Each structure stands twice: as structure tokens, then as C-alpha cells.
Amino acid sequence: MTVSAVAQSLRQSKAVEGARKSYLENLESMQRVHLDPAMGALAVESITAARVEAMVGEMLRAGRAPKPRATS
């Protein structure tokens, strides 16, 4: 399976579980904008921590900052 197929499957599972529409929209956006261009076509078995860290590093260098988490 590709990374894109697994991400799609996760989104479908979350929808079946009753996730909020806004959460599902955020998952779709993250997949479309960040995940698919970087590694969507790759086989899941080929993904390593180093590959994910490289993708995150590229995103940060491009000026994309992690979304801040709400504190409670």
C-alpha cells in the first residue's frame, strides 16, 4: 500500500467513527498539501524515521511552521 492509500483509509475510518467534519477536512488538507506531494506514492514499507524527519525539515525550511497546540 502507498502512503496516500493508508492516509485515505485512516480518513475513512475516522469518518465512520464519527469524527467532526472540521477534523476530517484538516486531515484531507494535510494529506493533499503536505503528505501526498512528499511521499504519497511511496510504499508504506519504505518510510523510515529519517525520511519523515527530512520531510519535516524541508517543510520548516520552506517556512511552514508546526501548528501550535492549544494548552488547557
CHARMM-style PDB file with segment names, atoms N, HN, CA, C and O in Angstrom:
ATOM      1  N   MET     1       0.840  -1.195   0.000  1.00  0.00      PROA
ATOM      2  CA  MET     1       0.000   0.000   0.000  1.00  0.00      PROA
ATOM      3  C   MET     1       0.877   1.248   0.000  1.00  0.00      PROA
ATOM      4  O   MET     1       1.974   1.268   0.559  1.00  0.00      PROA
ATOM      5  N   THR     2       0.361   2.271  -0.638  1.00  0.00      PROA
ATOM      6  HN  THR     2      -0.530   2.255  -1.093  1.00  0.00      PROA
ATOM      7  CA  THR     2       1.081   3.541  -0.650  1.00  0.00      PROA
ATOM      8  C   THR     2       0.716   4.361   0.589  1.00  0.00      PROA
ATOM      9  O   THR     2      -0.286   4.101   1.256  1.00  0.00      PROA
ATOM     10  N   VAL     3       1.540   5.336   0.871  1.00  0.00      PROA
ATOM     11  HN  VAL     3       2.354   5.547   0.329  1.00  0.00      PROA
ATOM     12  CA  VAL     3       1.263   6.247   1.980  1.00  0.00      PROA
ATOM     13  C   VAL     3      -0.075   6.951   1.747  1.00  0.00      PROA
ATOM     14  O   VAL     3      -0.860   7.126   2.679  1.00  0.00      PROA
ATOM     15  N   SER     4      -0.326   7.347   0.519  1.00  0.00      PROA
ATOM     16  HN  SER     4       0.312   7.205  -0.238  1.00  0.00      PROA
ATOM     17  CA  SER     4      -1.586   8.018   0.198  1.00  0.00      PROA
ATOM     18  C   SER     4      -2.789   7.118   0.469  1.00  0.00      PROA
ATOM     19  O   SER     4      -3.792   7.571   1.022  1.00  0.00      PROA
ATOM     20  N   ALA     5      -2.693   5.853   0.085  1.00  0.00      PROA
ATOM     21  HN  ALA     5      -1.879   5.485  -0.364  1.00  0.00      PROA
ATOM     22  CA  ALA     5      -3.801   4.916   0.312  1.00  0.00      PROA
ATOM     23  C   ALA     5      -4.045   4.702   1.803  1.00  0.00      PROA
ATOM     24  O   ALA     5      -5.192   4.605   2.239  1.00  0.00      PROA
ATOM     25  N   VAL     6      -2.977   4.628   2.578  1.00  0.00      PROA
ATOM     26  HN  VAL     6      -2.045   4.707   2.224  1.00  0.00      PROA
ATOM     27  CA  VAL     6      -3.125   4.438   4.025  1.00  0.00      PROA
ATOM     28  C   VAL     6      -3.747   5.687   4.653  1.00  0.00      PROA
ATOM     29  O   VAL     6      -4.602   5.580   5.532  1.00  0.00      PROA
ATOM     30  N   ALA     7      -3.324   6.859   4.210  1.00  0.00      PROA
ATOM     31  HN  ALA     7      -2.629   6.947   3.496  1.00  0.00      PROA
ATOM     32  CA  ALA     7      -3.901   8.104   4.741  1.00  0.00      PROA
ATOM     33  C   ALA     7      -5.391   8.190   4.407  1.00  0.00      PROA
ATOM     34  O   ALA     7      -6.197   8.599   5.243  1.00  0.00      PROA
ATOM     35  N   GLN     8      -5.751   7.807   3.193  1.00  0.00      PROA
ATOM     36  HN  GLN     8      -5.097   7.474   2.513  1.00  0.00      PROA
ATOM     37  CA  GLN     8      -7.160   7.792   2.794  1.00  0.00      PROA
ATOM     38  C   GLN     8      -7.951   6.818   3.668  1.00  0.00      PROA
ATOM     39  O   GLN     8      -9.059   7.131   4.106  1.00  0.00      PROA
ATOM     40  N   SER     9      -7.388   5.653   3.918  1.00  0.00      PROA
ATOM     41  HN  SER     9      -6.489   5.399   3.562  1.00  0.00      PROA
ATOM     42  CA  SER     9      -8.043   4.656   4.757  1.00  0.00      PROA
ATOM     43  C   SER     9      -8.239   5.182   6.178  1.00  0.00      PROA
ATOM     44  O   SER     9      -9.285   4.954   6.786  1.00  0.00      PROA
ATOM     45  N   LEU    10      -7.249   5.874   6.699  1.00  0.00      PROA
ATOM     46  HN  LEU    10      -6.400   6.059   6.205  1.00  0.00      PROA
ATOM     47  CA  LEU    10      -7.372   6.469   8.033  1.00  0.00      PROA
ATOM     48  C   LEU    10      -8.504   7.487   8.059  1.00  0.00      PROA
ATOM     49  O   LEU    10      -9.300   7.512   8.998  1.00  0.00      PROA
ATOM     50  N   ARG    11      -8.576   8.331   7.026  1.00  0.00      PROA
ATOM     51  HN  ARG    11      -7.929   8.311   6.264  1.00  0.00      PROA
ATOM     52  CA  ARG    11      -9.648   9.330   6.986  1.00  0.00      PROA
ATOM     53  C   ARG    11     -11.013   8.669   6.936  1.00  0.00      PROA
ATOM     54  O   ARG    11     -11.950   9.133   7.584  1.00  0.00      PROA
ATOM     55  N   GLN    12     -11.136   7.602   6.182  1.00  0.00      PROA
ATOM     56  HN  GLN    12     -10.374   7.225   5.655  1.00  0.00      PROA
ATOM     57  CA  GLN    12     -12.415   6.892   6.116  1.00  0.00      PROA
ATOM     58  C   GLN    12     -12.771   6.282   7.471  1.00  0.00      PROA
ATOM     59  O   GLN    12     -13.928   6.325   7.890  1.00  0.00      PROA
ATOM     60  N   SER    13     -11.783   5.720   8.150  1.00  0.00      PROA
ATOM     61  HN  SER    13     -10.843   5.685   7.810  1.00  0.00      PROA
ATOM     62  CA  SER    13     -12.028   5.139   9.476  1.00  0.00      PROA
ATOM     63  C   SER    13     -12.490   6.204  10.462  1.00  0.00      PROA
ATOM     64  O   SER    13     -13.410   5.984  11.249  1.00  0.00      PROA
ATOM     65  N   LYS    14     -11.838   7.356  10.405  1.00  0.00      PROA
ATOM     66  HN  LYS    14     -11.091   7.534   9.765  1.00  0.00      PROA
ATOM     67  CA  LYS    14     -12.217   8.444  11.304  1.00  0.00      PROA
ATOM     68  C   LYS    14     -13.643   8.921  11.014  1.00  0.00      PROA
ATOM     69  O   LYS    14     -14.380   9.261  11.939  1.00  0.00      PROA
ATOM     70  N   ALA    15     -14.031   8.949   9.750  1.00  0.00      PROA
ATOM     71  HN  ALA    15     -13.432   8.673   8.998  1.00  0.00      PROA
ATOM     72  CA  ALA    15     -15.391   9.349   9.391  1.00  0.00      PROA
ATOM     73  C   ALA    15     -16.406   8.355   9.942  1.00  0.00      PROA
ATOM     74  O   ALA    15     -17.444   8.750  10.473  1.00  0.00      PROA
ATOM     75  N   VAL    16     -16.104   7.070   9.814  1.00  0.00      PROA
ATOM     76  HN  VAL    16     -15.261   6.750   9.383  1.00  0.00      PROA
ATOM     77  CA  VAL    16     -17.001   6.032  10.330  1.00  0.00      PROA
ATOM     78  C   VAL    16     -17.116   6.135  11.851  1.00  0.00      PROA
ATOM     79  O   VAL    16     -18.180   5.879  12.416  1.00  0.00      PROA
ATOM     80  N   GLU    17     -16.021   6.508  12.509  1.00  0.00      PROA
ATOM     81  HN  GLU    17     -15.157   6.715  12.051  1.00  0.00      PROA
ATOM     82  CA  GLU    17     -16.024   6.659  13.975  1.00  0.00      PROA
ATOM     83  C   GLU    17     -16.790   7.891  14.420  1.00  0.00      PROA
ATOM     84  O   GLU    17     -17.058   8.061  15.610  1.00  0.00      PROA
ATOM     85  N   GLY    18     -17.147   8.758  13.468  1.00  0.00      PROA
ATOM     86  HN  GLY    18     -16.930   8.620  12.502  1.00  0.00      PROA
ATOM     87  CA  GLY    18     -17.924   9.941  13.823  1.00  0.00      PROA
ATOM     88  C   GLY    18     -17.106  11.194  14.082  1.00  0.00      PROA
ATOM     89  O   GLY    18     -17.557  12.093  14.792  1.00  0.00      PROA
ATOM     90  N   ALA    19     -15.917  11.263  13.516  1.00  0.00      PROA
ATOM     91  HN  ALA    19     -15.551  10.532  12.939  1.00  0.00      PROA
ATOM     92  CA  ALA    19     -15.082  12.450  13.709  1.00  0.00      PROA
ATOM     93  C   ALA    19     -15.790  13.689  13.178  1.00  0.00      PROA
ATOM     94  O   ALA    19     -16.580  13.618  12.236  1.00  0.00      PROA
ATOM     95  N   ARG    20     -15.494  14.819  13.796  1.00  0.00      PROA
ATOM     96  HN  ARG    20     -14.853  14.877  14.561  1.00  0.00      PROA
ATOM     97  CA  ARG    20     -16.087  16.086  13.362  1.00  0.00      PROA
ATOM     98  C   ARG    20     -15.686  16.413  11.927  1.00  0.00      PROA
ATOM     99  O   ARG    20     -14.600  16.050  11.475  1.00  0.00      PROA
ATOM    100  N   LYS    21     -16.570  17.099  11.225  1.00  0.00      PROA
ATOM    101  HN  LYS    21     -17.452  17.395  11.593  1.00  0.00      PROA
ATOM    102  CA  LYS    21     -16.319  17.485   9.839  1.00  0.00      PROA
ATOM    103  C   LYS    21     -15.040  18.308   9.718  1.00  0.00      PROA
ATOM    104  O   LYS    21     -14.256  18.101   8.792  1.00  0.00      PROA
ATOM    105  N   SER    22     -14.824  19.235  10.640  1.00  0.00      PROA
ATOM    106  HN  SER    22     -15.461  19.404  11.392  1.00  0.00      PROA
ATOM    107  CA  SER    22     -13.634  20.091  10.566  1.00  0.00      PROA
ATOM    108  C   SER    22     -12.351  19.273  10.721  1.00  0.00      PROA
ATOM    109  O   SER    22     -11.346  19.573  10.078  1.00  0.00      PROA
ATOM    110  N   TYR    23     -12.378  18.244  11.567  1.00  0.00      PROA
ATOM    111  HN  TYR    23     -13.195  18.000  12.090  1.00  0.00      PROA
ATOM    112  CA  TYR    23     -11.213  17.374  11.747  1.00  0.00      PROA
ATOM    113  C   TYR    23     -10.930  16.607  10.461  1.00  0.00      PROA
ATOM    114  O   TYR    23      -9.780  16.506  10.032  1.00  0.00      PROA
ATOM    115  N   LEU    24     -11.983  16.067   9.847  1.00  0.00      PROA
ATOM    116  HN  LEU    24     -12.916  16.148  10.196  1.00  0.00      PROA
ATOM    117  CA  LEU    24     -11.819  15.330   8.596  1.00  0.00      PROA
ATOM    118  C   LEU    24     -11.301  16.245   7.489  1.00  0.00      PROA
ATOM    119  O   LEU    24     -10.479  15.825   6.675  1.00  0.00      PROA
ATOM    120  N   GLU    25     -11.769  17.472   7.453  1.00  0.00      PROA
ATOM    121  HN  GLU    25     -12.437  17.813   8.114  1.00  0.00      PROA
ATOM    122  CA  GLU    25     -11.288  18.437   6.464  1.00  0.00      PROA
ATOM    123  C   GLU    25      -9.814  18.750   6.690  1.00  0.00      PROA
ATOM    124  O   GLU    25      -9.055  18.886   5.730  1.00  0.00      PROA
ATOM    125  N   ASN    26      -9.400  18.866   7.961  1.00  0.00      PROA
ATOM    126  HN  ASN    26     -10.016  18.755   8.741  1.00  0.00      PROA
ATOM    127  CA  ASN    26      -7.985  19.112   8.264  1.00  0.00      PROA
ATOM    128  C   ASN    26      -7.118  17.938   7.833  1.00  0.00      PROA
ATOM    129  O   ASN    26      -6.035  18.137   7.283  1.00  0.00      PROA
ATOM    130  N   LEU    27      -7.582  16.716   8.077  1.00  0.00      PROA
ATOM    131  HN  LEU    27      -8.462  16.554   8.523  1.00  0.00      PROA
ATOM    132  CA  LEU    27      -6.831  15.538   7.645  1.00  0.00      PROA
ATOM    133  C   LEU    27      -6.664  15.527   6.129  1.00  0.00      PROA
ATOM    134  O   LEU    27      -5.577  15.254   5.619  1.00  0.00      PROA
ATOM    135  N   GLU    28      -7.750  15.828   5.410  1.00  0.00      PROA
ATOM    136  HN  GLU    28      -8.633  16.050   5.824  1.00  0.00      PROA
ATOM    137  CA  GLU    28      -7.688  15.845   3.947  1.00  0.00      PROA
ATOM    138  C   GLU    28      -6.719  16.900   3.463  1.00  0.00      PROA
ATOM    139  O   GLU    28      -5.932  16.653   2.549  1.00  0.00      PROA
ATOM    140  N   SER    29      -6.769  18.067   4.064  1.00  0.00      PROA
ATOM    141  HN  SER    29      -7.409  18.268   4.806  1.00  0.00      PROA
ATOM    142  CA  SER    29      -5.884  19.156   3.662  1.00  0.00      PROA
ATOM    143  C   SER    29      -4.418  18.798   3.923  1.00  0.00      PROA
ATOM    144  O   SER    29      -3.565  19.018   3.062  1.00  0.00      PROA
ATOM    145  N   MET    30      -4.126  18.255   5.087  1.00  0.00      PROA
ATOM    146  HN  MET    30      -4.819  18.076   5.786  1.00  0.00      PROA
ATOM    147  CA  MET    30      -2.740  17.874   5.397  1.00  0.00      PROA
ATOM    148  C   MET    30      -2.228  16.824   4.419  1.00  0.00      PROA
ATOM    149  O   MET    30      -1.072  16.867   3.997  1.00  0.00      PROA
ATOM    150  N   GLN    31      -3.098  15.881   4.063  1.00  0.00      PROA
ATOM    151  HN  GLN    31      -4.037  15.846   4.406  1.00  0.00      PROA
ATOM    152  CA  GLN    31      -2.687  14.854   3.112  1.00  0.00      PROA
ATOM    153  C   GLN    31      -2.426  15.478   1.743  1.00  0.00      PROA
ATOM    154  O   GLN    31      -1.391  15.218   1.129  1.00  0.00      PROA
ATOM    155  N   ARG    32      -3.350  16.291   1.269  1.00  0.00      PROA
ATOM    156  HN  ARG    32      -4.190  16.502   1.768  1.00  0.00      PROA
ATOM    157  CA  ARG    32      -3.256  16.875  -0.069  1.00  0.00      PROA
ATOM    158  C   ARG    32      -2.084  17.843  -0.203  1.00  0.00      PROA
ATOM    159  O   ARG    32      -1.379  17.838  -1.212  1.00  0.00      PROA
ATOM    160  N   VAL    33      -1.882  18.672   0.819  1.00  0.00      PROA
ATOM    161  HN  VAL    33      -2.455  18.676   1.638  1.00  0.00      PROA
ATOM    162  CA  VAL    33      -0.884  19.738   0.730  1.00  0.00      PROA
ATOM    163  C   VAL    33       0.520  19.269   1.125  1.00  0.00      PROA
ATOM    164  O   VAL    33       1.503  19.681   0.509  1.00  0.00      PROA
ATOM    165  N   HSD    34       0.620  18.423   2.131  1.00  0.00      PROA
ATOM    166  HN  HSD    34      -0.179  18.088   2.631  1.00  0.00      PROA
ATOM    167  CA  HSD    34       1.934  18.071   2.668  1.00  0.00      PROA
ATOM    168  C   HSD    34       2.357  16.631   2.389  1.00  0.00      PROA
ATOM    169  O   HSD    34       3.447  16.387   1.872  1.00  0.00      PROA
ATOM    170  N   LEU    35       1.508  15.699   2.728  1.00  0.00      PROA
ATOM    171  HN  LEU    35       0.623  15.897   3.149  1.00  0.00      PROA
ATOM    172  CA  LEU    35       1.899  14.290   2.694  1.00  0.00      PROA
ATOM    173  C   LEU    35       2.002  13.742   1.269  1.00  0.00      PROA
ATOM    174  O   LEU    35       3.031  13.176   0.900  1.00  0.00      PROA
ATOM    175  N   ASP    36       0.959  13.902   0.477  1.00  0.00      PROA
ATOM    176  HN  ASP    36       0.123  14.362   0.777  1.00  0.00      PROA
ATOM    177  CA  ASP    36       0.969  13.321  -0.869  1.00  0.00      PROA
ATOM    178  C   ASP    36       2.110  13.842  -1.746  1.00  0.00      PROA
ATOM    179  O   ASP    36       2.780  13.041  -2.399  1.00  0.00      PROA
ATOM    180  N   PRO    37       2.355  15.165  -1.784  1.00  0.00      PROA
ATOM    181  CA  PRO    37       3.460  15.627  -2.635  1.00  0.00      PROA
ATOM    182  C   PRO    37       4.822  15.072  -2.195  1.00  0.00      PROA
ATOM    183  O   PRO    37       5.680  14.794  -3.033  1.00  0.00      PROA
ATOM    184  N   ALA    38       5.013  14.916  -0.908  1.00  0.00      PROA
ATOM    185  HN  ALA    38       4.316  15.142  -0.227  1.00  0.00      PROA
ATOM    186  CA  ALA    38       6.316  14.488  -0.396  1.00  0.00      PROA
ATOM    187  C   ALA    38       6.520  12.981  -0.477  1.00  0.00      PROA
ATOM    188  O   ALA    38       7.606  12.524  -0.833  1.00  0.00      PROA
ATOM    189  N   MET    39       5.481  12.198  -0.150  1.00  0.00      PROA
ATOM    190  HN  MET    39       4.599  12.570   0.139  1.00  0.00      PROA
ATOM    191  CA  MET    39       5.688  10.753  -0.105  1.00  0.00      PROA
ATOM    192  C   MET    39       4.434   9.930  -0.360  1.00  0.00      PROA
ATOM    193  O   MET    39       4.409   8.741  -0.040  1.00  0.00      PROA
ATOM    194  N   GLY    40       3.414  10.520  -0.916  1.00  0.00      PROA
ATOM    195  HN  GLY    40       3.435  11.486  -1.176  1.00  0.00      PROA
ATOM    196  CA  GLY    40       2.156   9.823  -1.129  1.00  0.00      PROA
ATOM    197  C   GLY    40       2.257   8.585  -1.999  1.00  0.00      PROA
ATOM    198  O   GLY    40       1.542   7.610  -1.769  1.00  0.00      PROA
ATOM    199  N   ALA    41       3.138   8.608  -3.003  1.00  0.00      PROA
ATOM    200  HN  ALA    41       3.718   9.401  -3.190  1.00  0.00      PROA
ATOM    201  CA  ALA    41       3.254   7.486  -3.935  1.00  0.00      PROA
ATOM    202  C   ALA    41       4.175   6.380  -3.430  1.00  0.00      PROA
ATOM    203  O   ALA    41       4.264   5.320  -4.050  1.00  0.00      PROA
ATOM    204  N   LEU    42       4.855   6.611  -2.323  1.00  0.00      PROA
ATOM    205  HN  LEU    42       4.783   7.472  -1.819  1.00  0.00      PROA
ATOM    206  CA  LEU    42       5.801   5.619  -1.801  1.00  0.00      PROA
ATOM    207  C   LEU    42       5.095   4.493  -1.067  1.00  0.00      PROA
ATOM    208  O   LEU    42       4.030   4.688  -0.481  1.00  0.00      PROA
ATOM    209  N   ALA    43       5.689   3.331  -1.104  1.00  0.00      PROA
ATOM    210  HN  ALA    43       6.554   3.172  -1.580  1.00  0.00      PROA
ATOM    211  CA  ALA    43       5.168   2.197  -0.336  1.00  0.00      PROA
ATOM    212  C   ALA    43       5.386   2.471   1.147  1.00  0.00      PROA
ATOM    213  O   ALA    43       6.438   2.969   1.548  1.00  0.00      PROA
ATOM    214  N   VAL    44       4.396   2.147   1.944  1.00  0.00      PROA
ATOM    215  HN  VAL    44       3.542   1.742   1.618  1.00  0.00      PROA
ATOM    216  CA  VAL    44       4.484   2.382   3.386  1.00  0.00      PROA
ATOM    217  C   VAL    44       5.744   1.727   3.957  1.00  0.00      PROA
ATOM    218  O   VAL    44       6.390   2.284   4.845  1.00  0.00      PROA
ATOM    219  N   GLU    45       6.088   0.553   3.449  1.00  0.00      PROA
ATOM    220  HN  GLU    45       5.563   0.101   2.728  1.00  0.00      PROA
ATOM    221  CA  GLU    45       7.255  -0.180   3.965  1.00  0.00      PROA
ATOM    222  C   GLU    45       8.560   0.578   3.756  1.00  0.00      PROA
ATOM    223  O   GLU    45       9.546   0.307   4.442  1.00  0.00      PROA
ATOM    224  N   SER    46       8.581   1.523   2.818  1.00  0.00      PROA
ATOM    225  HN  SER    46       7.780   1.743   2.261  1.00  0.00      PROA
ATOM    226  CA  SER    46       9.813   2.259   2.535  1.00  0.00      PROA
ATOM    227  C   SER    46       9.990   3.489   3.417  1.00  0.00      PROA
ATOM    228  O   SER    46      11.034   4.139   3.361  1.00  0.00      PROA
ATOM    229  N   ILE    47       9.001   3.815   4.218  1.00  0.00      PROA
ATOM    230  HN  ILE    47       8.153   3.288   4.263  1.00  0.00      PROA
ATOM    231  CA  ILE    47       9.070   5.020   5.046  1.00  0.00      PROA
ATOM    232  C   ILE    47       9.881   4.739   6.306  1.00  0.00      PROA
ATOM    233  O   ILE    47       9.630   3.774   7.029  1.00  0.00      PROA
ATOM    234  N   THR    48      10.854   5.603   6.548  1.00  0.00      PROA
ATOM    235  HN  THR    48      11.058   6.386   5.961  1.00  0.00      PROA
ATOM    236  CA  THR    48      11.703   5.496   7.737  1.00  0.00      PROA
ATOM    237  C   THR    48      11.585   6.783   8.540  1.00  0.00      PROA
ATOM    238  O   THR    48      11.099   7.800   8.047  1.00  0.00      PROA
ATOM    239  N   ALA    49      12.034   6.719   9.773  1.00  0.00      PROA
ATOM    240  HN  ALA    49      12.429   5.892  10.175  1.00  0.00      PROA
ATOM    241  CA  ALA    49      12.044   7.927  10.604  1.00  0.00      PROA
ATOM    242  C   ALA    49      12.892   9.007   9.949  1.00  0.00      PROA
ATOM    243  O   ALA    49      12.538  10.185   9.985  1.00  0.00      PROA
ATOM    244  N   ALA    50      13.998   8.616   9.357  1.00  0.00      PROA
ATOM    245  HN  ALA    50      14.286   7.659   9.328  1.00  0.00      PROA
ATOM    246  CA  ALA    50      14.876   9.585   8.696  1.00  0.00      PROA
ATOM    247  C   ALA    50      14.156  10.266   7.534  1.00  0.00      PROA
ATOM    248  O   ALA    50      14.334  11.466   7.324  1.00  0.00      PROA
ATOM    249  N   ARG    51      13.351   9.528   6.780  1.00  0.00      PROA
ATOM    250  HN  ARG    51      13.207   8.553   6.950  1.00  0.00      PROA
ATOM    251  CA  ARG    51      12.613  10.108   5.656  1.00  0.00      PROA
ATOM    252  C   ARG    51      11.583  11.119   6.164  1.00  0.00      PROA
ATOM    253  O   ARG    51      11.423  12.190   5.579  1.00  0.00      PROA
ATOM    254  N   VAL    52      10.887  10.782   7.250  1.00  0.00      PROA
ATOM    255  HN  VAL    52      11.017   9.912   7.726  1.00  0.00      PROA
ATOM    256  CA  VAL    52       9.894  11.697   7.823  1.00  0.00      PROA
ATOM    257  C   VAL    52      10.591  12.945   8.363  1.00  0.00      PROA
ATOM    258  O   VAL    52      10.114  14.060   8.153  1.00  0.00      PROA
ATOM    259  N   GLU    53      11.712  12.767   9.054  1.00  0.00      PROA
ATOM    260  HN  GLU    53      12.100  11.861   9.225  1.00  0.00      PROA
ATOM    261  CA  GLU    53      12.454  13.909   9.576  1.00  0.00      PROA
ATOM    262  C   GLU    53      12.939  14.808   8.441  1.00  0.00      PROA
ATOM    263  O   GLU    53      12.928  16.031   8.580  1.00  0.00      PROA
ATOM    264  N   ALA    54      13.362  14.227   7.331  1.00  0.00      PROA
ATOM    265  HN  ALA    54      13.371  13.233   7.218  1.00  0.00      PROA
ATOM    266  CA  ALA    54      13.797  15.019   6.179  1.00  0.00      PROA
ATOM    267  C   ALA    54      12.631  15.818   5.607  1.00  0.00      PROA
ATOM    268  O   ALA    54      12.794  16.985   5.250  1.00  0.00      PROA
ATOM    269  N   MET    55      11.448  15.195   5.518  1.00  0.00      PROA
ATOM    270  HN  MET    55      11.315  14.247   5.808  1.00  0.00      PROA
ATOM    271  CA  MET    55      10.269  15.896   5.011  1.00  0.00      PROA
ATOM    272  C   MET    55       9.918  17.073   5.923  1.00  0.00      PROA
ATOM    273  O   MET    55       9.639  18.171   5.442  1.00  0.00      PROA
ATOM    274  N   VAL    56       9.932  16.846   7.215  1.00  0.00      PROA
ATOM    275  HN  VAL    56      10.159  15.954   7.606  1.00  0.00      PROA
ATOM    276  CA  VAL    56       9.623  17.920   8.168  1.00  0.00      PROA
ATOM    277  C   VAL    56      10.662  19.025   8.063  1.00  0.00      PROA
ATOM    278  O   VAL    56      10.312  20.205   8.092  1.00  0.00      PROA
ATOM    279  N   GLY    57      11.940  18.659   7.941  1.00  0.00      PROA
ATOM    280  HN  GLY    57      12.224  17.701   7.918  1.00  0.00      PROA
ATOM    281  CA  GLY    57      12.995  19.657   7.778  1.00  0.00      PROA
ATOM    282  C   GLY    57      12.779  20.511   6.543  1.00  0.00      PROA
ATOM    283  O   GLY    57      12.955  21.728   6.590  1.00  0.00      PROA
ATOM    284  N   GLU    58      12.399  19.880   5.432  1.00  0.00      PROA
ATOM    285  HN  GLU    58      12.257  18.891   5.394  1.00  0.00      PROA
ATOM    286  CA  GLU    58      12.118  20.625   4.201  1.00  0.00      PROA
ATOM    287  C   GLU    58      10.940  21.574   4.391  1.00  0.00      PROA
ATOM    288  O   GLU    58      10.964  22.704   3.904  1.00  0.00      PROA
ATOM    289  N   MET    59       9.921  21.117   5.094  1.00  0.00      PROA
ATOM    290  HN  MET    59       9.902  20.199   5.489  1.00  0.00      PROA
ATOM    291  CA  MET    59       8.759  21.967   5.338  1.00  0.00      PROA
ATOM    292  C   MET    59       9.150  23.180   6.183  1.00  0.00      PROA
ATOM    293  O   MET    59       8.720  24.298   5.901  1.00  0.00      PROA
ATOM    294  N   LEU    60       9.950  22.966   7.199  1.00  0.00      PROA
ATOM    295  HN  LEU    60      10.299  22.057   7.428  1.00  0.00      PROA
ATOM    296  CA  LEU    60      10.382  24.071   8.057  1.00  0.00      PROA
ATOM    297  C   LEU    60      11.252  25.055   7.285  1.00  0.00      PROA
ATOM    298  O   LEU    60      11.112  26.267   7.450  1.00  0.00      PROA
ATOM    299  N   ARG    61      12.154  24.542   6.440  1.00  0.00      PROA
ATOM    300  HN  ARG    61      12.268  23.558   6.306  1.00  0.00      PROA
ATOM    301  CA  ARG    61      12.988  25.420   5.624  1.00  0.00      PROA
ATOM    302  C   ARG    61      12.158  26.237   4.642  1.00  0.00      PROA
ATOM    303  O   ARG    61      12.540  27.347   4.272  1.00  0.00      PROA
ATOM    304  N   ALA    62      11.037  25.694   4.227  1.00  0.00      PROA
ATOM    305  HN  ALA    62      10.726  24.792   4.528  1.00  0.00      PROA
ATOM    306  CA  ALA    62      10.142  26.400   3.304  1.00  0.00      PROA
ATOM    307  C   ALA    62       9.259  27.415   4.035  1.00  0.00      PROA
ATOM    308  O   ALA    62       8.432  28.088   3.420  1.00  0.00      PROA
ATOM    309  N   GLY    63       9.446  27.517   5.355  1.00  0.00      PROA
ATOM    310  HN  GLY    63      10.118  26.970   5.855  1.00  0.00      PROA
ATOM    311  CA  GLY    63       8.692  28.499   6.127  1.00  0.00      PROA
ATOM    312  C   GLY    63       7.398  27.990   6.713  1.00  0.00      PROA
ATOM    313  O   GLY    63       6.613  28.769   7.254  1.00  0.00      PROA
ATOM    314  N   ARG    64       7.161  26.695   6.615  1.00  0.00      PROA
ATOM    315  HN  ARG    64       7.799  26.062   6.176  1.00  0.00      PROA
ATOM    316  CA  ARG    64       5.948  26.130   7.204  1.00  0.00      PROA
ATOM    317  C   ARG    64       6.241  25.750   8.645  1.00  0.00      PROA
ATOM    318  O   ARG    64       7.093  24.902   8.910  1.00  0.00      PROA
ATOM    319  N   ALA    65       5.546  26.369   9.558  1.00  0.00      PROA
ATOM    320  HN  ALA    65       4.854  27.058   9.342  1.00  0.00      PROA
ATOM    321  CA  ALA    65       5.746  26.105  10.978  1.00  0.00      PROA
ATOM    322  C   ALA    65       4.706  25.114  11.466  1.00  0.00      PROA
ATOM    323  O   ALA    65       3.587  25.077  10.954  1.00  0.00      PROA
ATOM    324  N   PRO    66       5.076  24.306  12.461  1.00  0.00      PROA
ATOM    325  CA  PRO    66       4.082  23.405  13.035  1.00  0.00      PROA
ATOM    326  C   PRO    66       2.939  24.211  13.635  1.00  0.00      PROA
ATOM    327  O   PRO    66       3.141  25.312  14.147  1.00  0.00      PROA
ATOM    328  N   LYS    67       1.749  23.656  13.565  1.00  0.00      PROA
ATOM    329  HN  LYS    67       1.584  22.761  13.149  1.00  0.00      PROA
ATOM    330  CA  LYS    67       0.583  24.302  14.140  1.00  0.00      PROA
ATOM    331  C   LYS    67       0.711  24.275  15.662  1.00  0.00      PROA
ATOM    332  O   LYS    67       0.954  23.215  16.239  1.00  0.00      PROA
ATOM    333  N   PRO    68       0.554  25.414  16.312  1.00  0.00      PROA
ATOM    334  CA  PRO    68       0.665  25.404  17.779  1.00  0.00      PROA
ATOM    335  C   PRO    68      -0.474  24.599  18.411  1.00  0.00      PROA
ATOM    336  O   PRO    68      -1.607  24.623  17.931  1.00  0.00      PROA
ATOM    337  N   ARG    69      -0.163  23.908  19.462  1.00  0.00      PROA
ATOM    338  HN  ARG    69       0.757  23.889  19.852  1.00  0.00      PROA
ATOM    339  CA  ARG    69      -1.177  23.136  20.173  1.00  0.00      PROA
ATOM    340  C   ARG    69      -1.841  24.017  21.219  1.00  0.00      PROA
ATOM    341  O   ARG    69      -1.200  24.848  21.862  1.00  0.00      PROA
ATOM    342  N   ALA    70      -3.121  23.815  21.366  1.00  0.00      PROA
ATOM    343  HN  ALA    70      -3.642  23.141  20.843  1.00  0.00      PROA
ATOM    344  CA  ALA    70      -3.850  24.552  22.404  1.00  0.00      PROA
ATOM    345  C   ALA    70      -3.461  23.988  23.759  1.00  0.00      PROA
ATOM    346  O   ALA    70      -3.315  22.777  23.926  1.00  0.00      PROA
ATOM    347  N   THR    71      -3.298  24.867  24.707  1.00  0.00      PROA
ATOM    348  HN  THR    71      -3.416  25.851  24.572  1.00  0.00      PROA
ATOM    349  CA  THR    71      -2.990  24.413  26.062  1.00  0.00      PROA
ATOM    350  C   THR    71      -4.253  24.439  26.883  1.00  0.00      PROA
ATOM    351  O   THR    71      -5.133  25.273  26.668  1.00  0.00      PROA
ATOM    352  N   SER    72      -4.338  23.525  27.823  1.00  0.00      PROA
ATOM    353  HN  SER    72      -3.623  22.848  27.997  1.00  0.00      PROA
ATOM    354  CA  SER    72      -5.533  23.519  28.656  1.00  0.00      PROA
ATOM    355  C   SER    72      -5.205  23.753  30.097  1.00  0.00      PROA
ATOM    356  OT1 SER    72      -6.104  23.777  30.938  1.00  0.00      PROA
TER     357      SER     72
END
